[in-house]
Amino acid sequence: MIEVALQTVRSKELKWAWLIAISGQELSPQVVSFVSRYDRYELGLAAASTLTRELVVSNTHIGRSIKKQLKLGKLLRAFDHGQAS
């Protein structure tokens, strides 16, 4: 998925893009480690679990902006109260 997203960024001459994976399962330590260490400036990564409400983003400006701009933390908390559909 990452390579497809990067190819799209290049082919469409975009400056950046987000790639967000949302799972109904717990995030594995490998996923958390990979996403948090990902450092390509043109692609912000995020992985989220609706089960545990965990959210991890890549440690770049684009990655950190996912939390702020999309308010994914708020969406994940809504799963705790049955408000998300």
C-alpha positions as CSV (number, residue, x, y, z in Angstrom):
1,M,0.0,0.0,0.0
2,I,2.9,2.4,0.8
3,E,4.5,1.9,-2.6
4,V,1.1,2.5,-4.4
5,A,0.6,5.7,-2.3
6,L,4.1,6.9,-3.1
7,Q,3.6,6.1,-6.9
8,T,0.4,8.1,-6.8
9,V,2.1,11.1,-5.1
10,R,4.7,11.0,-7.8
11,S,2.4,10.4,-10.8
12,K,-0.1,13.0,-9.7
13,E,2.7,15.4,-8.8
14,L,1.3,15.8,-5.3
15,K,3.4,17.3,-2.5
16,W,2.2,14.8,0.1
17,A,-0.5,12.3,1.0
18,W,-1.9,10.4,4.0
19,L,-2.2,6.6,4.2
20,I,-4.3,5.5,7.1
21,A,-5.1,1.9,8.1
22,I,-7.9,1.2,10.5
23,S,-8.2,-2.2,12.0
24,G,-10.7,-3.9,14.3
25,Q,-7.9,-5.8,15.9
26,E,-5.1,-4.8,18.3
27,L,-2.1,-3.2,16.5
28,S,1.0,-5.5,16.5
29,P,4.2,-4.1,18.0
30,Q,5.8,-4.4,14.5
31,V,3.1,-2.2,13.0
32,V,3.4,0.4,15.8
33,S,7.2,0.4,15.5
34,F,7.2,0.7,11.7
35,V,4.6,3.5,11.5
36,S,6.2,5.5,14.3
37,R,9.7,5.3,12.7
38,Y,8.4,6.0,9.1
39,D,10.1,9.1,7.9
40,R,9.3,9.8,4.3
41,Y,8.3,13.4,4.2
42,E,5.8,13.0,1.3
43,L,3.7,10.4,3.0
44,G,2.1,10.6,6.4
45,L,1.2,7.2,7.9
46,A,-1.3,6.3,10.6
47,A,-2.6,3.0,12.0
48,A,-5.5,2.8,14.3
49,S,-7.4,0.1,16.2
50,T,-11.1,0.4,16.9
51,L,-10.7,-2.5,19.4
52,T,-8.1,-0.8,21.6
53,R,-8.6,2.8,20.4
54,E,-4.8,2.9,19.8
55,L,-3.6,5.4,17.3
56,V,0.0,5.7,16.0
57,V,1.2,8.1,13.4
58,S,4.5,8.6,11.6
59,N,6.9,11.1,13.3
60,T,6.9,13.6,10.5
61,H,5.0,16.9,10.1
62,I,2.6,15.2,7.6
63,G,2.2,12.2,9.9
64,R,1.5,14.2,13.0
65,S,-1.0,16.4,11.1
66,I,-3.2,13.3,10.7
67,K,-4.2,13.4,14.4
68,K,-4.8,17.2,14.4
69,Q,-6.6,17.6,11.1
70,L,-8.7,14.4,11.0
71,K,-9.4,14.1,14.7
72,L,-8.9,10.3,14.6
73,G,-8.5,10.1,18.3
74,K,-12.0,11.5,18.7
75,L,-13.4,9.0,16.2
76,L,-11.7,6.1,18.1
77,R,-13.1,7.3,21.4
78,A,-16.6,7.3,19.8
79,F,-16.2,3.5,19.4
80,D,-16.1,3.3,23.2
81,H,-19.5,4.8,23.5
82,G,-21.1,3.1,20.5
83,Q,-21.4,6.5,18.6
84,A,-19.4,5.6,15.5
85,S,-21.2,4.0,12.6
